[in-house]
Amino acid sequence: MTTSSRHSVAEHRKTDEYLAKRQLKKGSAGWLLLAGLGVSYVVSGDYSGWNFGLGHGGFGGLAIAAVIIAAMYLALVLGMAELSSALPAAGGGYTFARRALGPWGGFATGTAILIEYSIAPAAIATFIGAYVESLGLFGIHNGWWVYLAAYAIFIGIHLSGVGEALKVMFVITAVALVGLVIFAIAAAGSFDAANLTDIAPTDAAGASPLLPFGYLGIWAAIPFAIWFFLAVEGVPLAAEETANPERNVPRGIIAAMGVLLVTCAGVLVLATGAGGAAAMSESGNPLVEALGDAGAATLVNYIGLAGLIASFFSIIYAYSRQLFALSRAGYLPTALSVTNSRKAPTLALVVPGAIGFALSLTGKGDLLLNMAVFGAALSYVLMMVSHIVLRRREPDMPRPYRTPGGVATTGFALVIATLAVIATFLVDTGAALCCLAVFALFMLYFAVVSRHRLVANSPDEEFAMLARAESSLK
């Protein structure tokens, strides 16, 4: 054996050993579990968070923003269904952008998603605290105990393995959806159309009882409308742990979106109509307060807690898989992708959890929500660009599922996502600039350190190498 061949064998064994320590459990989910995962990511947005948009756009502004955003997410999901069928890997949006836009574009997309998924649980933790305090559970009147318990318990469950975690998540999500049905039945009896327009019009351009903050209020309400659907795009992150991902991931994400469209419309109209736009715009637990003293209020409060926990629990899963993929490929320190004996990435679960817990101590759920939306909207821009680029540059790439409308569909999502990024600056310029600074620091790290340390044999890098090889044969 020559020196070069011995070196090649040694490198191959080294790579095999590296990847062996970074393996996820295969075939743990079918399309139904994935649909449950998609709904679970988002269902907390029905219970709290969206309502702050009433204070920026009124009912009319938030309703118009919700219609626009629902259309954007539908287009986004259809585009991602195609991408996930063609490139099934744990990196999700990062994997898609890595193939389309190269290492810089891939890392930029992965970083934006990581910002979204690291901050969103912190926002949800503050809402969980509000529900726990309103119930008077355990005599807790200071939320930080709730935040700590939530992170510790649910990260612990995830460390036990993905199959167990997804089954627990599915049950909690089913309970949360039952809670929304109970709320809808109870709220329908208290609905009063006058409550939709009880915020006094301002002197803004276009202001009216329906649009009390004028036309600009529609734009300012967009980040809160996004909360109705935020994180559904995380379904492809489960691709490596899914049976037949080319078929099941598209089916799962589209089914989840169908459920979320129904819950968005029901909650927005019924909660505002029963509780009043002015009162709901400042509530930490709007569905409960909308029901007032009704007998169902306490039941919805308990179930609402389950809904918040479902999203908190599932987004922890999402951030761990995104961090795992970036670390495994060398974009971030490789220690973060080492998995335990149950095939769960330990540090990828714990490190963002510690950061999220620290952020939750601010208690500013609406501020954290806007920061999470910044990361989400930026990632949507990059993912839709990726779909368009791959359609044009690699028209023959195998695509078991194809987006209806093609680049016109994802082009529409791209335009709305760009407007959503700008809208986060309208809501809170400081928070958006803070996220932009964090994003810039990640990109600086890539420029100086990690772009020289990428792991060529990781699945996401192999997708890119395959593309280059196929291109050279043409």
C-alpha positions as CSV (number, residue, x, y, z in Angstrom):
1,M,0.0,0.0,0.0
2,T,1.4,3.4,-1.0
3,T,1.8,6.3,1.4
4,S,-1.0,8.2,-0.3
5,S,-3.4,5.3,-0.1
6,R,-2.6,4.7,3.6
7,H,-3.3,8.4,4.2
8,S,-6.6,8.1,2.4
9,V,-7.7,5.1,4.5
10,A,-6.7,6.9,7.7
11,E,-8.7,10.0,6.7
12,H,-11.7,7.8,5.8
13,R,-11.6,6.1,9.2
14,K,-11.2,9.4,11.0
15,T,-14.3,10.7,9.2
16,D,-16.3,7.6,10.0
17,E,-15.4,7.9,13.6
18,Y,-16.3,11.6,13.6
19,L,-19.8,11.0,12.0
20,A,-20.4,7.9,14.2
21,K,-20.5,10.3,17.3
22,R,-23.0,12.5,15.5
23,Q,-25.8,10.1,14.5
24,L,-29.5,10.8,14.9
25,K,-32.1,8.0,15.3
26,K,-33.4,7.0,11.9
27,G,-37.1,6.4,10.9
28,S,-38.6,7.7,14.1
29,A,-41.5,9.6,12.5
30,G,-44.1,9.3,9.8
31,W,-46.1,12.1,8.1
32,L,-48.7,12.2,10.9
33,L,-46.1,12.8,13.6
34,L,-44.5,15.4,11.4
35,A,-47.9,17.1,10.9
36,G,-48.2,17.1,14.7
37,L,-44.7,18.5,15.0
38,G,-45.6,21.3,12.6
39,V,-48.7,22.2,14.6
40,S,-46.9,21.9,17.9
41,Y,-44.2,24.4,16.8
42,V,-46.9,27.0,16.3
43,V,-49.9,26.3,18.5
44,S,-48.7,28.5,21.3
45,G,-49.1,31.4,18.9
46,D,-52.9,30.8,19.1
47,Y,-52.9,31.1,22.9
48,S,-50.7,34.2,23.3
49,G,-48.5,36.6,21.4
50,W,-50.6,37.4,18.3
51,N,-52.8,39.7,20.4
52,F,-50.1,42.3,20.9
53,G,-50.6,43.1,17.2
54,L,-54.0,44.6,18.1
55,G,-52.1,47.4,19.9
56,H,-50.2,48.2,16.7
57,G,-52.8,47.7,14.0
58,G,-56.2,47.3,15.6
59,F,-58.4,44.4,14.6
60,G,-58.6,45.5,11.0
61,G,-54.8,46.0,10.7
62,L,-54.0,42.7,12.3
63,A,-56.7,40.8,10.3
64,I,-55.3,42.2,7.0
65,A,-51.8,41.4,8.1
66,A,-52.9,37.9,9.1
67,V,-54.4,37.3,5.6
68,I,-51.2,38.5,3.9
69,I,-49.0,36.4,6.2
70,A,-51.2,33.3,5.9
71,A,-50.8,33.6,2.1
72,M,-47.0,34.0,2.5
73,Y,-46.7,31.0,4.8
74,L,-48.8,28.8,2.4
75,A,-46.5,29.8,-0.4
76,L,-43.4,29.3,1.8
77,V,-44.6,25.8,2.9
78,L,-45.2,24.7,-0.7
79,G,-41.7,25.8,-1.6
80,M,-40.2,24.1,1.4
81,A,-42.1,20.9,0.6
82,E,-40.3,20.7,-2.7
83,L,-36.9,21.5,-1.2
84,S,-37.3,19.0,1.6
85,S,-38.3,16.2,-0.8
86,A,-35.2,16.9,-2.9
87,L,-32.7,17.5,0.0
88,P,-33.8,15.5,3.1
89,A,-31.3,16.4,5.8
90,A,-31.4,17.6,9.4
91,G,-30.2,21.1,8.4
92,G,-33.6,22.1,6.9
93,G,-33.4,25.6,5.5
94,Y,-29.6,25.7,5.9
95,T,-29.3,22.5,3.8
96,F,-31.4,24.1,1.0
97,A,-29.4,27.4,1.0
98,R,-26.1,25.5,1.2
99,R,-26.9,23.8,-2.1
100,A,-28.2,26.9,-3.8
101,L,-26.1,29.7,-2.4
102,G,-22.9,28.1,-1.2
103,P,-21.3,28.1,2.2
104,W,-21.9,31.7,2.9
105,G,-25.6,31.6,2.0
106,G,-26.0,28.3,3.9
107,F,-24.5,29.6,7.1
108,A,-26.4,32.9,6.8
109,T,-29.7,30.9,6.6
110,G,-28.8,28.5,9.4
111,T,-27.8,31.5,11.6
112,A,-31.1,33.3,11.0
113,I,-33.0,30.1,11.8
114,L,-30.9,29.6,14.9
115,I,-31.7,33.1,16.1
116,E,-35.4,32.5,15.6
117,Y,-35.5,29.1,17.4
118,S,-33.2,30.2,20.3
119,I,-35.3,33.2,21.1
120,A,-38.8,31.9,20.4
121,P,-38.8,29.5,23.4
122,A,-37.7,32.4,25.7
123,A,-40.8,34.4,24.5
124,I,-43.0,31.4,25.0
125,A,-41.6,30.8,28.5
126,T,-42.8,34.3,29.5
127,F,-46.3,33.4,28.3
128,I,-46.2,30.1,30.2
129,G,-45.3,32.2,33.3
130,A,-48.3,34.4,32.7
131,Y,-50.7,31.4,32.5
132,V,-49.2,29.7,35.6
133,E,-49.5,33.0,37.6
134,S,-53.1,33.5,36.5
135,L,-53.9,30.0,37.7
136,G,-52.1,30.6,41.0
137,L,-50.3,27.2,40.6
138,F,-47.9,26.3,43.4
139,G,-48.2,29.9,44.8
140,I,-45.8,31.1,42.1
141,H,-45.9,34.9,41.5
142,N,-42.4,35.3,40.0
143,G,-42.0,33.8,36.6
144,W,-38.3,32.9,36.7
145,W,-39.0,29.6,38.6
146,V,-41.4,28.7,35.8
147,Y,-38.9,29.5,33.1
148,L,-36.2,27.4,34.8
149,A,-38.5,24.4,35.4
150,A,-39.7,24.5,31.8
151,Y,-36.2,24.5,30.3
152,A,-34.9,21.8,32.7
153,I,-37.8,19.4,32.3
154,F,-38.3,19.6,28.6
155,I,-34.6,19.6,27.7
156,G,-34.4,16.5,29.9
157,I,-37.2,14.7,27.9
158,H,-35.4,15.5,24.6
159,L,-32.2,14.1,25.9
160,S,-34.0,10.7,26.3
161,G,-34.4,10.4,22.5
162,V,-36.4,11.7,19.6
163,G,-39.0,8.9,19.4
164,E,-40.1,9.4,23.0
165,A,-40.0,13.2,22.6
166,L,-42.1,13.3,19.5
167,K,-44.7,11.0,21.0
168,V,-45.0,13.2,24.1
169,M,-45.2,16.3,21.9
170,F,-48.0,14.7,19.8
171,V,-50.2,14.1,22.8
172,I,-49.7,17.6,24.2
173,T,-50.5,19.1,20.8
174,A,-53.7,17.1,20.6
175,V,-54.8,18.4,24.0
176,A,-53.9,22.0,22.9
177,L,-56.1,21.6,19.8
178,V,-59.0,20.3,21.9
179,G,-58.6,23.4,24.1
180,L,-59.0,25.6,21.0
181,V,-62.2,23.9,20.1
182,I,-63.5,24.4,23.7
183,F,-62.5,28.0,23.5
184,A,-64.3,28.6,20.2
185,I,-67.5,27.1,21.5
186,A,-67.4,29.1,24.7
187,A,-66.3,32.4,23.0
188,A,-69.0,32.2,20.3
189,G,-71.7,32.8,22.9
190,S,-69.9,36.0,24.1
191,F,-69.1,37.3,20.6
192,D,-70.0,41.0,20.0
193,A,-68.9,42.6,16.7
194,A,-68.6,46.0,18.5
195,N,-65.7,44.6,20.5
196,L,-63.7,44.3,17.3
197,T,-63.4,48.0,16.9
198,D,-63.3,49.3,20.5
199,I,-59.8,51.0,20.1
200,A,-60.2,54.7,19.4
201,P,-58.9,55.8,16.0
202,T,-55.7,57.9,16.1
203,D,-54.8,60.8,13.7
204,A,-52.7,58.4,11.5
205,A,-53.2,58.4,7.8
206,G,-56.2,56.2,6.9
207,A,-57.3,55.8,10.5
208,S,-60.8,54.5,11.2
209,P,-62.6,52.3,13.8
210,L,-61.4,49.3,11.8
211,L,-57.9,50.6,11.3
212,P,-57.3,52.8,14.4
213,F,-53.6,53.1,13.7
214,G,-54.1,53.8,10.0
215,Y,-52.5,52.1,7.0
216,L,-49.1,51.9,8.6
217,G,-50.7,49.8,11.4
218,I,-51.2,47.0,9.0
219,W,-47.4,46.8,8.4
220,A,-46.6,47.1,12.1
221,A,-49.0,44.2,12.8
222,I,-47.2,41.8,10.5
223,P,-44.6,40.5,13.1
224,F,-47.5,39.6,15.4
225,A,-49.5,38.0,12.6
226,I,-46.4,35.8,11.9
227,W,-46.8,34.4,15.4
228,F,-49.8,32.5,14.2
229,F,-47.5,30.4,11.9
230,L,-44.0,31.0,13.2
231,A,-41.7,27.9,13.1
232,V,-43.9,25.6,11.0
233,E,-41.0,25.7,8.5
234,G,-39.1,23.6,11.0
235,V,-40.7,20.4,10.0
236,P,-37.9,19.5,7.5
237,L,-35.4,19.6,10.4
238,A,-36.8,16.1,11.3
239,A,-35.9,14.7,7.8
240,E,-33.0,12.5,9.0
241,E,-35.2,11.0,11.7
242,T,-38.2,10.3,9.4
243,A,-39.2,7.2,7.5
244,N,-39.3,7.9,3.7
245,P,-38.6,11.7,4.2
246,E,-39.0,12.4,0.5
247,R,-42.7,11.6,0.8
248,N,-43.5,12.2,4.5
249,V,-41.9,15.6,5.1
250,P,-43.9,17.4,2.3
251,R,-47.1,15.6,3.4
252,G,-46.5,16.5,7.1
253,I,-45.7,20.2,6.6
254,I,-48.7,20.8,4.2
255,A,-51.1,19.0,6.6
256,A,-49.8,21.1,9.5
257,M,-50.3,24.3,7.5
258,G,-53.9,23.4,6.8
259,V,-54.7,23.0,10.5
260,L,-53.0,26.3,11.4
261,L,-55.0,28.3,8.8
262,V,-58.2,27.2,10.6
263,T,-57.0,27.9,14.1
264,C,-55.6,31.3,13.1
265,A,-59.0,32.5,11.7
266,G,-61.0,31.2,14.6
267,V,-58.8,32.6,17.4
268,L,-58.3,36.0,15.9
269,V,-62.0,36.7,15.3
270,L,-63.5,35.0,18.4
271,A,-61.0,36.1,21.0
272,T,-61.2,39.8,19.8
273,G,-64.9,39.7,19.4
274,A,-65.5,38.2,22.9
275,G,-62.9,40.1,24.9
276,G,-62.5,43.3,23.0
277,A,-59.5,44.6,20.9
278,A,-58.3,47.0,23.6
279,A,-58.3,44.5,26.4
280,M,-56.8,41.7,24.3
281,S,-53.9,44.0,23.0
282,E,-52.3,44.0,26.5
283,S,-53.1,40.5,27.7
284,G,-50.6,37.8,28.6
285,N,-53.3,35.1,28.3
286,P,-55.9,36.5,25.9
287,L,-58.1,33.4,25.4
288,V,-58.7,33.1,29.1
289,E,-59.4,36.8,29.6
290,A,-61.7,36.8,26.5
291,L,-63.9,34.3,28.3
292,G,-64.1,36.3,31.5
293,D,-65.9,34.5,34.2
294,A,-67.3,31.8,31.9
295,G,-67.1,28.3,33.3
296,A,-64.8,27.2,30.4
297,A,-62.2,29.9,31.2
298,T,-60.3,27.9,33.9
299,L,-60.3,24.8,31.6
300,V,-59.0,26.8,28.7
301,N,-56.4,28.3,31.0
302,Y,-55.1,24.9,31.9
303,I,-55.2,23.6,28.3
304,G,-53.7,26.9,27.1
305,L,-50.7,26.1,29.3
306,A,-50.5,22.7,27.4
307,G,-50.5,24.6,24.1
308,L,-47.7,26.9,25.2
309,I,-45.7,23.9,26.5
310,A,-46.3,22.1,23.1
311,S,-44.6,24.8,21.2
312,F,-41.9,25.4,23.8
313,F,-41.1,21.7,23.8
314,S,-41.1,21.3,20.0
315,I,-39.0,24.4,19.2
316,I,-36.4,23.1,21.6
317,Y,-36.2,20.1,19.3
318,A,-35.9,22.5,16.3
319,Y,-33.1,24.6,17.6
320,S,-31.1,21.5,18.7
321,R,-31.4,19.9,15.2
322,Q,-30.4,23.2,13.5
323,L,-27.4,23.6,15.8
324,F,-26.5,20.0,15.4
325,A,-26.4,20.3,11.6
326,L,-24.3,23.5,11.6
327,S,-21.9,22.0,14.1
328,R,-21.6,18.6,12.3
329,A,-20.7,20.4,9.1
330,G,-18.1,22.5,10.9
331,Y,-19.8,25.9,10.7
332,L,-19.9,26.0,14.5
333,P,-17.8,24.2,17.1
334,T,-18.0,20.5,16.4
335,A,-18.4,19.6,20.1
336,L,-22.0,20.9,19.8
337,S,-23.1,18.0,17.5
338,V,-21.9,15.0,19.6
339,T,-24.9,12.8,20.4
340,N,-25.5,10.7,23.5
341,S,-26.4,7.0,23.8
342,R,-30.0,7.8,22.9
343,K,-28.9,9.6,19.7
344,A,-29.8,13.1,21.1
345,P,-27.4,16.0,20.6
346,T,-26.6,16.9,24.2
347,L,-24.8,20.3,24.0
348,A,-27.0,21.4,21.0
349,L,-30.0,21.0,23.4
350,V,-28.3,22.5,26.5
351,V,-26.4,25.6,25.2
352,P,-29.3,27.4,23.4
353,G,-31.5,26.4,26.4
354,A,-29.2,28.3,28.8
355,I,-29.2,31.3,26.5
356,G,-33.0,31.2,26.1
357,F,-33.4,31.0,29.9
358,A,-31.3,34.1,30.3
359,L,-33.4,36.0,27.8
360,S,-36.6,34.9,29.4
361,L,-35.6,36.6,32.6
362,T,-36.3,39.9,30.8
363,G,-40.0,39.0,31.0
364,K,-40.6,40.9,27.8
365,G,-42.5,38.4,25.7
366,D,-43.6,40.9,23.1
367,L,-40.0,42.1,22.7
368,L,-38.6,38.6,22.4
369,L,-41.4,37.8,19.9
370,N,-40.3,40.6,17.6
371,M,-36.6,39.4,17.8
372,A,-37.6,35.8,16.9
373,V,-39.6,37.1,14.0
374,F,-36.6,39.0,12.7
375,G,-34.6,35.8,12.5
376,A,-37.5,33.9,11.0
377,A,-38.3,36.5,8.3
378,L,-34.7,36.8,7.3
379,S,-34.4,33.0,6.9
380,Y,-37.6,33.0,4.8
381,V,-36.0,35.5,2.4
382,L,-32.9,33.3,2.0
383,M,-34.9,30.0,1.7
384,M,-37.2,31.4,-1.0
385,V,-34.2,32.7,-2.9
386,S,-32.7,29.2,-2.6
387,H,-35.8,27.7,-4.2
388,I,-35.8,30.1,-7.1
389,V,-32.0,29.6,-7.7
390,L,-32.3,25.8,-7.7
391,R,-35.3,25.9,-10.0
392,R,-33.3,28.0,-12.5
393,R,-29.8,26.4,-12.0
394,E,-30.7,22.8,-11.4
395,P,-34.0,22.2,-13.3
396,D,-33.3,18.4,-13.6
397,M,-32.6,17.9,-9.8
398,P,-34.9,15.0,-8.6
399,R,-37.9,16.6,-6.9
400,P,-40.5,14.0,-5.7
401,Y,-42.8,16.9,-4.9
402,R,-43.0,20.1,-7.0
403,T,-44.3,23.4,-5.8
404,P,-47.6,24.4,-7.5
405,G,-46.9,27.7,-9.4
406,G,-43.1,27.2,-9.2
407,V,-41.0,30.3,-8.7
408,A,-44.1,32.6,-8.9
409,T,-45.3,31.0,-5.6
410,T,-42.0,31.3,-3.8
411,G,-41.4,34.7,-5.4
412,F,-44.6,36.0,-3.7
413,A,-43.3,34.6,-0.4
414,L,-40.0,36.3,-0.9
415,V,-41.6,39.7,-1.3
416,I,-43.8,39.4,1.8
417,A,-40.9,38.0,3.9
418,T,-38.7,41.0,2.9
419,L,-41.5,43.4,4.0
420,A,-41.7,41.4,7.3
421,V,-38.0,41.9,8.0
422,I,-38.5,45.6,7.6
423,A,-41.6,45.5,9.8
424,T,-39.6,44.3,12.8
425,F,-37.8,47.6,12.7
426,L,-41.1,49.4,12.8
427,V,-42.2,47.5,16.0
428,D,-38.9,47.9,17.9
429,T,-35.9,49.2,16.1
430,G,-33.5,48.5,19.0
431,A,-34.5,44.8,19.3
432,A,-34.2,44.3,15.5
433,L,-30.8,46.0,15.5
434,C,-29.7,43.8,18.3
435,C,-30.6,40.7,16.3
436,L,-28.8,42.2,13.3
437,A,-25.7,42.7,15.4
438,V,-25.8,39.0,16.6
439,F,-26.2,37.9,13.0
440,A,-23.2,40.0,11.9
441,L,-21.1,38.4,14.7
442,F,-21.9,34.9,13.5
443,M,-21.0,35.8,10.0
444,L,-17.7,37.3,11.2
445,Y,-17.0,34.0,13.0
446,F,-17.6,32.2,9.8
447,A,-15.3,34.5,7.8
448,V,-12.4,34.3,10.3
449,V,-12.7,30.8,11.7
450,S,-15.1,28.2,10.5
451,R,-15.1,28.5,6.7
452,H,-11.6,26.9,6.9
453,R,-12.8,24.0,9.0
454,L,-15.8,22.6,7.1
455,V,-16.4,18.8,7.3
456,A,-16.6,17.6,3.7
457,N,-18.3,14.3,4.5
458,S,-21.2,15.7,6.5
459,P,-24.5,15.1,4.7
460,D,-25.1,18.8,3.9
461,E,-21.7,19.3,2.4
462,E,-22.0,16.1,0.4
463,F,-25.2,17.4,-1.2
464,A,-23.2,20.4,-2.3
465,M,-20.3,18.3,-3.6
466,L,-22.7,16.1,-5.5
467,A,-24.2,19.2,-7.2
468,R,-20.7,20.4,-8.2
469,A,-19.8,16.9,-9.6
470,E,-23.0,16.7,-11.6
471,S,-22.4,20.2,-12.9
472,S,-18.9,19.3,-14.1
473,L,-20.3,16.4,-16.1
474,K,-22.5,18.6,-18.2
